[in-house]
Amino acid sequence: MKKSYILLLAGLLTIGTSCKKYLDVVPSEYTTEEDVFKNINLSEQALARLYNGLPNELTSDMTTYTDESYHHWFDNAGGADAYKYNLGSWSNTDNPLGNWAGKYQDIRRANIFIERIESVPIPLNREAYYAIWVPRYKAEARFIRAQFYFELFKRYGAVPLLTKAINVDPNDLGETQVFRNSVDEVVNFITSECDAVAAALPLTHEDAQIGRITKGAALALKSRTLLYAASPLFNGNPLYANIKNTDGKQLFNSAYDKEKWKKAADAAKAVIDLGIYNLYNPFPLNPVQNYAAQFYTRDYSETILARILPNATTIDHSLNPNGAPFKGSGKYTPLQELIDAYEMKNGYPIAADGSGYADKGTWNGQLWDGLKFQNVNNLTNMYKDRDPRFYASIFFQYSVWRFDATKRGVRLAWFGAGNGQTDGWATGKSGTNPLGYNVRKFVTPEFDENAKTGTGKRNFPIFRLGEVYLNYAEAMNEYQGTPDADVYEYINRIRNRVSMPALPILAADNTQDGMRKRIQNERRIELAFESHRFWDVRRWLIAKTVDNGEVHGLNARPSADELAATGLNVTSEAAGVAVFYKRVVVQTRVFNDKHYLMPIPQTEIDKDPNLVQNYGW
């Protein structure tokens, strides 16, 4: 990676203006750095490569590394990595989510681009055009670099800040022998970069440029960064008081500072006050669809920065149930802990007095199948009158999906013999869904697996307004000590989108602690499967509770004795359903104090003795 290193360029793909597709890239050719920055077209492709480093959590398995779901494919790379995390067997030499070296390579590419883009020769007949765009390119690269640093910050806390393309020479390692910067320095760098580029970027782009970074994206990154910095993991955490550089520099500030919450609140409010984003709300009379459709369409009303994805049905194949009408792979099972977190439609948690929740008996009624309402029968009362986001996000026993085509409800309870006739291969060691649920969020009803018609047209929301509302409410609740009308307002805007009752409801909702629990649960539900939960439970310092110990699913793999005890034909669907709704242990997970932050990779410490290790590693 010396100055003459080979830079892999990416060619821009164009799939049609109807997709508003921009900067989705694939490798196309190799060329030298000198070539790249002598040609503006190649320089633009180098920027495209930087864009390609932005998060796309739809292709990650992050939801299975926490108390949202369980990964069945533990005999392949994704599932095996989830097992390492959930059993606490990852280390400073084996961290599937680390990406220290990869991110610093990305940062070096960004530094080179930032340093050189303004000196790239411009054709005389294009000077006016590039007089506008070159400063934007530089601002975009600075944002992407800041986003890369945020990815390191949330993993490791204090990391080295490299803001120039240092010389990497195996015969002269002087510039590579660096110290870690403190958390406060890292946060200040990210947020100051966000402020600087926000002033240089437009509020919006024309349709042909949608997907590019805007002022709102820069302010949203600032909001998220300051929220993390104000949270208990980084704000007054005594666990890290003794982590210091070899020169004695303190890397984590162990003194709590309430004003960090005010900074986080102000940053979130700055995004809101731009006034150009709105909660996705095209189906106000259908709260299930009003939430669900945002995640299988190309929404640009609530989404602040989208990772624009190609038309594809990979997600649909992965998430749909496995049975013949659905033909999916049922990759993840949402855990019963997440199912139980969805409130009743009256706004009460299921365990609260007055909720009306029942786990016995059945009901008949109507469910939204993605295209229309359908009559359903024999559903357990566990799934009656829940938050509409539950029905938009979860496949459960006898739920319906494209019923006119599939002709029956989803069958996740055991019945049959051998591998059974369920939609989950319930007897397989790593069957596609042996535990009673599938993920429905992000699946599009526009695609018919059987007819092979339609396709997936979706983006991944890197930042969206719903998260910013939650950021603001959380920060204000922590700063003020007691929730006020402002805190309730921004939570209730999100709840109103799905026709959930406004808070406060319980007496505890009027206290800081009670409202904190409400906000944390609201994030869990609203942002489910968007890869926030993994980081949220760490920054709140609750992972040792929620990601440690037994997690549960349903009894989709009953014993022969259980089936026989029903008195029914043991291969019948009725027998399987009769024993299905029992909570069973899926896994006993391990989370220790050291797991709150990731270890600096041992290979990096071996190369640079100035790098001190994180707590416990």
N, C-alpha and C positions, 0 to 999 in steps of 0.2 A: 504494500500500500504506500510506496514512495510516490514522489510526484509523477512518475511515469507509469503509475499503476494503470491497469486496464479497467475501464469503467463499462459495466454492462448497461447498454441503453435499452430503452423500452419504446416500442412503436405504439402509436395511438390507434385504438380501435374505434371504428365508427359503425354503429349498429342501426343508425336511423335516428332522425330527429324526434320521432315520437317518443323515444326512450329518454330524451334529454341526456344522453350519455356523454360523459366527458372524462378524459384522463384515466380510463381503464386501460391498463397496459400489460403487455406481454413482452418477454425478451425478444429482440430482433437482430441485434448485431453487436460486435465488439469494436471499440475504437479507443484511441488514447484520449486522455484528458485534454491535451493540447488541441486535438481535433475538435473536441466538443465545444470548447470556448473560442473557436475561430469561426463558428457557424451558428447563427441564431436558431436555426431549425433544430440542430442537434442539442443546443442548450435547452430548448423547450422540451425536448424529449428527456433530458436529464432531470428537469423539474417534474416531468410526469412520473419518473421513477421515484422521486421523493414522495409524490402523492400516493404512490402505490404502497408506501410504508404506513399509511394511516390505518387505524383499526378497522377490522371487519370481523366482528365477533360472531357473525352467523356461521363462520367456518371454524370457530374454535369450540372447544368442549368445556368452556369455563363454567357453564351452568352445573356441570357434574362434579366440580371441585368444591362444592359448597352444599348447603342444605336445601337447594332447589330440586336437584334431581340425581338420578343414578344412571351410570353409563353401563350398558349391558355388554358392550363389545370389549371385555377386558382382556381378550386374547389378541387384540391388535394395538397399534400405537396409541390411538386416542384413549381407548379404555384403560390400557395399561398405565398411562400417565395419570389418569384420574385415580386409579387404585393407589399409586405411589403417594399422592397427596392425601387421600382420605385415610390411609393407614399410617401416615406420618413417616414413610420410608424414603422420602426424597432427602437430598443432602446438598452440601456445597460442591459436590462433584457430579450431581445428578438432579438437576432442577428443570423439569420440562417447561416451566413458565418463566424461566429466568431471562434469557435473551439479552444478557449484558453485552457480549461481544457484538451481536447483531445490531443492537441499537447504537452502539458507538461507531460502528461502520456507517450506519445511516446518518448519524450526526456529522461524521467527517465529510460525507458527500454533501450534506447541507452546507457545511462551512465552506467547502470549495465553491459551491454554487454562489453563495452569498458574496464571497470575496471576488468572484470573477465575472458575474453576469453583467455588471455595468461597463465592462471593458470589451464586451463581445462586439465585433464589427457589425454595423447595421447597414443594409442597402440604402442608398440615398433616397430611393423612391418609397421607402418604408419608415423614414425617420419620424414622421409625425405619429404614426401608429405606435411605434416602439417607445416613443417618448412617454406615452401613457403606460404601456404594458411592462416595460423593463422594471420601473420602480415597484409595480404590483408583483411581478415575479419575485423580486427580492423580498418583499413583505411576505408573500406566500411561503417562501422558503424559510424565513425567520419563524413564522407560525409553526410550520411543520417541525422545525428543530425544537421549538418550545414544547410541542406535543410529544416528541420523542423523549425529551427530558422529563415530562410528566409521567410517561410510561416507566422510566427508571425510578423516579421519585416514589411512586406508589408501591413499587416493589422493594426498594432498598433504603428509602429515606434520603440520607446524605450520600451524594455521589459527586465525582469530579465534574466540574464545569469546564468543558473545552469549547472555546468560542472562536477558535481559529483552526485551520487545517494544519495541525502539527506535522513535522517531518517524522515519518516512521521508518527508521533505518536500523536494521539488525546490528549494524556495526557501531551505532551511536544512539543509545536508548535514552539520552538525556531528556528529550522533550516528552517522552512517554512515562517518565517516573513522576507521577502526580499524586497529590493528596486528595482526599475527599473534601468537598465543600460541605458546610453545615446545611441542615435542613432549611433554616431561615434564608441562607444565601441562595439555595436552589429555588425556593419558592419565590423569592424576590426577583430572581432572574427570569423565571417563567412569566410572572405577572407583568414585569416591566416590558418584556418583549411583546406580550399581548397588548399592552397599552400603546406601544410604539407602532405596531402594525395595524391596530384598529384605526389609527389616525390616517393610515395610508391606503386602506382598503375600502371599497364601495359597500354600501348597505346591501345592494342586490346586484345581480348580474342578469343580463339578457338571457333568454331561454337557451341559446346555443352554448352559453358558458356556465350553466347551472352545474353545480358540483365543485366549483371553485370556492376558495376560502373568502369569507366576507368579514366585515366589521363584527357582525353578530357572532360568528364562530370564534373570533379572537376573544371577545368578551365572555363567551360561554366557557372557553378553556380557563380563563382567569377565574370565573365563578367556581368551577369544579376544583381547581387547584387550591383556592383559598378555603373552600369548605373542607377539603382533606386536611389542610394545614391547621385548621381550627379544631379538628376532631381529637378525641382523647389519645389516639395513637401517637400523634405528633405534638400535642399541646399539653405540656406538663406531665408527661409519662415518666415516672421515676425509674422504670425498667432500663432506660437507656442513658441514665445519668453518667455512667462511667465510660461511655463510648467516646474516645478522644483520639485524635491523630497523635502520632508519635511526638509531635512538638507540643502537645498538651491542649490543642484546640478542641473545644467542646463541639460535638457534631449534632447533638440533639438538645434542645433547650428544655430543661426539666421544670421550668417555672411556668405555671398556667397563666395564660394571658386572655382574659375575656374579650379584649378588643379584637382579637383575631376573628371572633364570630361576627363582629360588626363589619369588619372588612369583607367577610364572606357574604353577608347580607347585602351590603352596598353593591358588590360586584354582580350578584344575581339580579338585583333591582335594575342595574344599568342595562342588562339584556332585556328585561321586561319593558323598560321605558323606551326602548327603541321603537316599540309600537308597530312592528312589521310582522310579528309572528302571532299566530292564533292556534289554540287547541284544535286539532282535527275534529270536525263536528258536522259531517254531512248527513248523518242519520239520527237526529235528536230523538225521534220517536222509537228508535230501536237501539237501546243502549249496548247490546251485545255487538251489533254490527258497527256501531259508532266507535267502539274501541278496536275491534278486530281488524277492520278494513285498512287502518293506517299501516299495518305491518305486512300487507301483501299488495300494496299499491305504491306508486312513486309519489309520496306526499311531499310537498314543498311549502305547506302552510305552517305546520308545527315544527317540521324538521329544520334545524338551524344549519347543520352540516351533515350531508348524507355521504356515505360511501356508496356510490352508484354501482349497482351490480348488473351484470348481463342478464338477459332473459334466460331463465333456467328453472328446472324443476328439481334440482339436487336436494334442496331443503325439503320439498314436499315428499320426495322418496324417503328421505331419512326419518322424517317425523311421523308420517302417516302410520296408522296401525297396519299390522302385517297381513290380516286376513284377506281372503280372495276378493271381496268387493273393493278393498282399499289399496292393496298391493304395495304397502310401504315397508319400511324396515324397523319402525318403532325404536329408534336409536336410544331414546332417553325415557325413563320413567320419572315423572314428577313425584317427589317424596310426599308421604302423608303429612309431614310437618308443613309443607307448603300448602297442601289442600286445606288443612285446618286453619291456616292463616287468613283465608278468604272469609270476610265477614258475611253475616246474613244481609239480605237486602234492606232490612230495617236499620242497618248500621251497627248492630251489636256484634261483637266477637262471639264465636259460637259457644264459648264457655261462660259468657256473661248471663246473669239472671235476666230473663225477658227476651232472650235471643230467639226463642222458638225452635232452636236446633234439636233435631232428633236423629239418632243413629239406628233406630228400629222402625220397621214398617216401610211401606212403599207409597208412591203417589203416581198419578197419571196427570198429564198436562200437555204443554207445548214447549218445544225447544227450537231454536234457530239452527238450521243445518248448514249455514253458510250461504244459502241461496233463498230460503223461505222458511216459514214456521211449519213444523211438523208435529203431529200428535205422537206422544210417547206414552208408554205404559210400563208399569212394574219397576220404576226407578226407585232406588233406595231414598229414604228421606234425608240421608246425608247430603244429597245433592239438590234438595228442594230450597228454593227462595234464597239463593246465594248471590253475592256480588256479581253483577253481569260480566265482569272481567274473568270470573271463573269459567263461565260457559264459553267465553271467547278464547281462552288460553289452554284449556284442558280437555282431552278426550277421556271419557270415563265410561263405566259399564252402562250400556244402552243409550249413550249419547248418539246423536245422529249427525251424519256428514253427507251432503249431496244425496239425500235419501231417495229421490226419484231415480237415481242411477244405481245406488248401492243396495237399495231394497230392504235394508235391515239396519238395526242399530249396531253400535260397536260392541263386540263380545270379548271382554277381557278376563272374565271368570273362567275357571277350568271346566271343560267337559270333554268327554270322549276317551280315547285310549291312545297309547303310543304318544305321539306329539300332539294329540288332541285336535279339536276343531276350533280352538279359540283363535283370536286375532293376536296371539302373543307367544306361540310356541312354548307353552308354559312349562314343559318339562325339560327344555334344553338348558345346558349349563350356562350358556351365554345367550339365551333366547332373546328375541327382539323385544319382548315385553312381558316378562314373567311376574310383574308386580302391580298390575292393576290400573295404570294410567299411561297416557301418551301426551306429548306436547302438541297443542293445536295452534298456538300463537305462531304467526308467520306462514302458516299453511294457506294456500290460496284455493278457494272453491272454483276458480276459473279453469283449473286444470282437472281434466277427467282422466284418471290413470287407465281406466278400462278402454275408453274410446280413443285415447291418445290425442285428445284435442285440448287446445289452450296451453298456456305456459305461465311461468312465474315471472311477474314484473314487479320487483320490489327493490328497495334500498335498505341499507343498514343505517339507522339514525345514530351517528356519532354523538351529536348533541341534538336534543329536542326541547321544546318549551316546557313540557310536562316535568322534566327533570329540573329545569331552572326554577319552576314554581316550588318544587319540593326543596331545592337548595335554600331558597329564600325563607320558606317557612321554618325549616330546621335551624338555620342560623339565627333568625329572630327569636325563636323560642329559647335557644340557649343563651342568647345575649341578654334578653330582657328578664329572664327568670320566671316569668308568668306569661302564658299565651295571651295575645290581644287580638283585636279584630283583624289586623293584618295577617297574623299567622293563620287564623281560621280561613280568611278569604282565599288564600292561594291554595290551601289544601282543598277547600270546598269547590274551587273552580275545577279541579281535577275530578273530584267525586261527582260533581254535577254533570260532567260529560257522560257519565254512565248511570245517571239517575240514582246515585247513592245519596242518602240523607246527609245534610250538612252537620258538621261538628260545631259545638260540643254536643255529645249525646249522653255519655256517662259522666258522673260527677268528677272522676279522675281526669277527664279531658280538660278541666279548668286549671290543672296544675302543670308545672313544667315537666315533672317526671311522667305524668300520665299522657301529656301531649307528646312527649318524646317517644313514648312507646307507639302512639298512634302514627306519628310521622314515620318512624322506622318501619312499621307495618305497611303504611301506604306506599313507601318506596318499594317494599318487597313485592307488593301486588302490582302496582302500576308499571314497574320496571322489570318485571319477571322475565327471565330468559334473555335479557339484554346485557348480561355480564356486569351488572352493577353489584349484585349481592356479594360476590366473592370479596370485593374491596370494601363494601360497606361494613360487613361484620368485622373486618379487621380494623378499620379506622374507628369504629365504635367500641373496640375492645370487648366484643361479645362472642367472638369466634370460639373461644375456649368453652363456651356454653353450647352454642348452636351447632358447631362443627366437631364436637367431641362427644363420643358416646354413641348410643344406638340411634339409627334412623330407620324409618319404617315405610312399608308398602302394604298392599293387601294380599290376601291369602289365595293367590292364583295358582299355587302349587300345593294343594292340600295333600295330606297323607291318605293312604287307602283307608285307614281307620276313620278319619274324619268323614270321608265320603260315605262309608258304610253306616256310620252313626246317624246319617240323615234318614235312613230307612227308604231312601229312593234308589232307583237304578243308578249305580255308581258311575256309569258312563254318561248319564243324562246331564243336560244343561241345568236342570232344576237342582240337582245335587251340587254341582259346582257353584251355583249362585248361592245356595243355602249356607255354604261355608266361606264364601268369598270375602265378606265385609269385615273380617277379623284383621286387626293390625298385626303385621308380622315384622320381625327384625330383618332388615335388608343387609345391614352392615354395622359393625361397631367401629366407629371412626376415632382417629387419634389427632388431637391438636394440643400442642404444648406452647408455652410462652414464646419460645424461640421462633415459632412459625408465623408470628405476626408480621415479621419482616423476612425477606429472603436473604440468604447468605451471599456475600460477595463470592463469586466463583473462585475456587481454590487455584485454578489455573491463572487467574488474574493476579491474585496475591503472590503467586510464585514468580510472576514476571515483574511485579511492582511491589516491593516490600513497604512502600509508603501507604499502601491500602490496609487499613485495619478492618477486622471482621465485625459483623453485626452480633448482637446479643445472642448468646447460647450456641453459636456455631463454632 
